[in-house]
Amino acid sequence: MRRAPRPPNPAHGTTTLTISTLNPPAMLPAALLPSPAGRLLAPAPLRCHSPTQQSSTAAARGLILRGAGSPVVKRVPDGGGWLLWHQSGARVALATSPDGLRWSAPVSPDPLLPSEDWWAFDTAAARPSDVLLISGPAASSRRFPSSAVYWLYYTGSTDGRFGSAFPEADVPALPGLAISQDGRNWARIEGDHHTGALLGVGEEGEEPRGWEARCIAAPKVVMHADGDLRMYYHSFDEMSRRHAIGLARSRDGIRWTKIGKVLEGGRAGSFDECGVRHGHVVRDRAAGRYVMVYDGVDADGKVSIGMAVSEDGLKGWRRSSEMPVLCPSEEGEGWDGAGVGSPYLVQMDGAYDWRLYYMGVGRNGEASIGMAYSEGQALQKFEKCDAVLM
């Protein structure tokens, strides 16, 4: 029998949920709206530079939110605005926007802080990985509590180094789940692992130990159909000495079964020859296939963003290009000059219009969030947009 979740700590911005009927929000939840003093501006047209256009803001191109990382971006249905969960130090924070470009200051209190339970997997740091908005037919499914509109999949660690932008490969990390009615107050759901995580790594002495002996990080979840959820995560393979992306499947979003690797590092000399990680998967409405954006690490440790595609999202993943779709800025002092990663892909209303939210790291080690845009059917290259800072 699965253990009942332990009562959450109110100081962590969580609360116990009562399972009851709740209509999915048609507009941005009132609890998430900024105060009058921080009122957001009206939506404005999106402006992107062409690749050759010079601009005085070139060093800040793409930048939308400073001092933040690991973006998880969702559009609220029926014109209800945009939500951005992100990493802020060791905790999860939330910002709001009318257009996905100009973002409010973080909503108070922070949605999720590290756990204070000594036995938990997330006592040092928690960073968001993905959010499912359970609404419409899915909300009435017997598999999901209809009161839990938001399902936050996150990565937790007992090592303080996990709060850095690009943690070292030996930092332990495991996936967790919290659910919420309003996107701000969360209740942790305890998984089957003894630490409360949804999945665990192979323990010492276990045979076979598997390739995920170091960590299971960045759980990105796709609801393929009712009773068919897929989690894409990364780990560090000690045999190949490279990060790889794996897959797990679930019927209820809580109990998961590992399937195996779906994408590994590329050939010698490629932008991702030293490994792939942070894979975010979206089903392309126009092409009917699955698209994955991911971190690629080259031989010098530089991180760029690559893309792969699959017909069914389970197997046959292939790179859409041997070149990255987004690279660090060439300006030495640029906000994303040291690396770009943690990509999050959003398909817009137009079938061939996409936004790519990502984390950039500057030479000073500061992580910030930016956005790039792609138009047309190729989906091969993204242009960084004008900086939009509030």
PyMOL commands that set and color helices and strands:
alter all, ss='L'
color gray80, all
select helices_A, chain A and resi 10-12+30-32+36-38+58-60+136-140+160-163
alter helices_A, ss='H'
color red, helices_A
select strands_A, chain A and resi 63-65+69-75+82-88+91-97+125-133+150-157+174-180+186-189+217-225+228-237+242-250+257-263+276-283+290-297+303-310+318-319+339-347+354-361+367-374+383-384
alter strands_A, ss='S'
color yellow, strands_A
deselect
rebuild
show_as cartoon
